[in-house]
Amino acid sequence: MNFLRGVMGGQSSGPQPSGAETIQKLCDRVASSTLLDDRRDAVRALKSLSKKYRLEVGVQAMPHLIHVLQTDRSDSEIIGYALDTLYNIISNDLEEEEQDDSEEENSQKQTEDLGSKFTELFIKQQDNVTLLLTYLEEFDFHVRWPGVKLLTVLLKQQGPPVQQIILVSPMGVSRLMDLLADSREVIRNDGVLLLQQLTKSNAAIQKIVAFENAFERLLDIITDEGNSDGGIVVEDCLLLLQNLLKNNNSNQNFFKEGSYIQRMKPWFEVGDDNSGWSAQKVTNLHLMLQLVRVLVSPTNPPGATSSCQRAMFHCGLLQQLCIILMATGVPADILTETINTVSEVIRGCQMNQDYFASVNAPSNPPRPAIVVLLMSMVNERQPFVLRCAVLYCFQCFLYKNEKGQGEIVSTLLPSTIDATGNSVSAGQLLCAGLFSTDSLSNWCAAVALAHALQENATLKEQLLRVQLATSIGNPPVSLLQQCTNILSQGSKVQTRVGLLMLLCTWLSNCPIAVTHFLHNSANVPFLTGQIAENLGEEEHLVQGLCALLLGISIYYNDNSLENYKKEKLKQLIEKRIGKENFVEKLGFISKHEFYSRAAQRPQPSFSSPDHMMFDHEFTKLVKELEGIITKAVYKSSEEDKQEEEVKKSLEQHDNIVTRYKSIIRVQDQELEELKKQVESIKAQNEQLQTTVTQQMSQIQQHKDQYNLLKVQLGKDNQHHSSHGDVAQMNGVQPEEISKLHGEIEAWKHKLELLQEQLKERDSLIESLKLSPAAGGTTTEQSSQTNKPSGPEVDRELYKEVETLRAQIQSQSTDIIKLQSEKQELLQKLSITPVPVSGDNGTVMVAKTADLERRLSTLLQENKELKNEIAAHGEEKASLKQQLDSSNSTVAILQNEKSKLQKEVAESKKEQDDLLVLLADQDQKIIALKDKLKELGEPVEDDDELESGDQGEEDEGDDEEDDEEDN
């Protein structure tokens, strides 16, 4: 309390003793009174005195008020008085409103410091802030509203420590988020102000608030309040949204993923009547545009920025901004901010840049929006801020946009200039600005043209063809020559700086442009003269840029001009300037204050036109070339030769890389086409598969119907057991039965004949066998008497016996065949009943005819179904062929061969390991069997068992053969 006593003692006009005594008595009354009404009256009195006697009430009553908050929670009225009193003590707003002009400066400083000191006292005990958070959950208006105001002023006075206390408090942020859902607008609006203070410069709290559905609630409030036509509540919500999104990539991504960008489009539907914009509407729309810029800021990660840019195009937000851009009656500051917003929405996004190139102004005849904006940029009567915004828009349109760069440069080329002069092109406006008498127009046009050449060697070479008619009767000069002519005429510093930046950008990485520049014999002496002179400080910038341009002429020199080869230029620098002096002058650029400012951000922002000297992209070029040029100046001729060789090899390598890139690009296109073909084939395949499935289901239905008819027909045949019915059910017609009977009789006759022949032959064989034994003596005598004829007779008989045996064997096979056919016929006949005669026969014949008709229809349907199945089979085969071709194409596209080979190798390795293990196990089994045999245990090998089984089978087969022979 010492500092508070010091403040009290230092005040010249302190409170009257009666006031101090009253405050003391009230504090004693709050501390000692046992009745709630007495304490309530005392706190009410302290509240009324807290505005006038802020210091005294704060010093004496703050501990008692905190005690009231801790102990009298049940009485909302006294709690409300206590919160209001604490708010009056801590807030500086009341003091500022009631401050008189006669107060001294010392008193003002002490008053401003009171709020911060009292806040430190209050938050010294963290439980006080936690207690205050619990009161924000109360629904009573007289408690909740003072609590919101008190916490807001605490955050204003001591933001980071209070934020930390709330962050570690359980559900601290969630309690505050409930304020946005309060139906009482006063509490809701003050809750927005509280969250503004809470989310300042604290990313952790910003994330928690965002994930507590803050975006949805705030956008609902803005919509309910009327978007840009709303009041100050809309402004507060927009400020809170900026706190949540600015420099917070997580919340920006959450905002985009939640489709909240689409809800921003209605904000910019301002209508056709743009006369009479209110100050609040201008403020709201300005904040809305700034919020869009927060999402697409160049300082954000490129991926997040590009995704937001695409979302803004698809939802129509960019189109709506372009409508405002081309509308009439829009306030100047809103128009300027809209141009800046459109600039960052299209920056580096080809889709948005193409759309912006197609936007036309509502004029007669219609003109492109780019042309209209360039007309404002080169018009010196336009506001400076607006001209800077147009330049930024043009730079963003050309950023990473080779197509747009080509379109701008093409308007300068002789073949595309409109000879009628009816329309003004972008190139004509840039040339007009480049050579006007206004130095700011010169600078803006030079920087804009430099951006059209940025990192595009082809356009740098094409721009060398541009010819300008300077005056009547004089021959035209090139654009490059005209720039150097103006540069040598000693114009304003801003004009010369702009032209030098254009020339440096033009000549960098373009040896042909360097050759054209050096071809003018006056250029090199002019540059060396500018660098060598000892000029004032205001010329240091020009000297540094001249040194940079001369260094570019050395580094990118292809030695095509004999008088201005690299070595000769370096000798010229050493003789006329000195290498150290040259490097020192070159360093003037990066050491300049304007250079460091321009290097910070892409948007050109200058306090006055005189400070407009450097462009952001040019600072990158200086940073890249400064060290290279310094090395190039100090290098010897041998090092230059080596560097040239390295450059040539690098160029060859770049050409090879470029060629392969083109090949890869073509292959990527082919791959995309093949993928599309595969997708279409897959779609067709799926359609055909569904068709096949449907047809198969229909075929199955027909089959079921056919089987059902067969079952019904079978039941009818069982009911009517007639000859014709049974014959038809067995697939045998009556005519076929008669033929079969005849064939059976014929075969029987043949069988009888064969059996008789067999008997005759058997008897003959028996007689032949018995003839030698029966007449032994007779044969001997006959053999003796007829010796020459005996062997011949035996041979003939033996041949006849052999032939008879062969006939018997063939006939036995025929008999076996006939017996099998006989068995089949007998089986057919066994199920054929005796035909029925008389009337029953006629009835059965009629039924038989009916069944024949039904069977013929069924057979016809069966035949048709088979034909359909065959056709579907053919279709399925063709579909399979198409599917196989598509699968082969997909397999070619998928590069998974290496993975499969690895898997196969691993599986082979595992298989080899398993085989080794199996071999080891076999060896172990053999060893164990050998041990068992040594121990005398009977062991049967697998081969013996198999051979035993085979032997048993062979014996069984032999027995069966013997039985058949018997």
Buried (B, 14 or more C-beta within 10 A) or exposed (E): EEEBEEBBEEBEEBBEEEBBEBBEEBBEBBBEBEEEEEBBBBBBBBBBBBBEBBBBBBBBBBEBBBEBBEEBBEBBBBBBBBBBBBBBBBBBEBBEEEBEEEEEEEBEEBBEEBBEBBBEBBBEEBEBBBBBBEBBEBEEBBBBBBBBBBBBBBBBBBBEBBBBBBBEBEEBBEBBBBBBEBEBEEBBBBBBBBBBBBBBEBBEBBBBBBBBEBBEBBBEBBBEBEBBBBBEBBBBBBBBBBBBBBBBEEBBBBBBEBEBBBBBBEBBEBEEEBEEBEEBBBBBBBBBBBBBBBBBBBEBEEEBBBBBBBBBBEBEBBBBBBBBBBBEEBBEBBBBBBBBBBBBBBBBBBBBBBBBBEBBBEEEEEBBBBBBBBBBBBBBEBEBBBBBBBBBBBBBBBBBBBEBBBBBBBBBBEEEBEEEEEEBBBBBBBBBBBBBEBBBBBBBBBBBBBBBBBBBBEBBBBBBEBBBEEEEEEEEBBBBBBBBBBBBEEBBBBBBBBBBBBBBBBBBBBBBBBBBBBBBEEBBEBBBEBBBEEEEEEBBBBBBBBBBBBBBBBBBBEBEBEEBBBBBBBEBBBEBBBEEBBBBBBBBBBEBEBBEBBBEEBBBBBEEBEBBBBBBBBBEBBEEBBEEBBEBBEBEEEEBEEBEEEEEEEEEEEEEEEEEEEEEEEEEEEEEEBEEEBEEBBEBBEEBEEEBEEBEEEBEEBEEEBEEBEEEBEEBBEEBEBBBBBBBBEEBBBEEBEEBEEEBEEBEEEBEEBEEEBEEBEEEBEEBEEEEEEEEEEBEEEEEEEEEEEEEEEEEEEEEBEEBEEEBEEBEEEBEEBEEEBEEBEEBBEEBEEEBEEEEBEEBBEBBEEBEEBBEEBEEBBEEBEEBBEEBEEBBEEBEEEBEEBBEBBEEEEEEEEEEEEEEEEEEEEEEEEEEEEEEEEEEEEEEBEEEEEEEEEEEEEEEEEEEEEEEEEEEEEEEEEEEEE
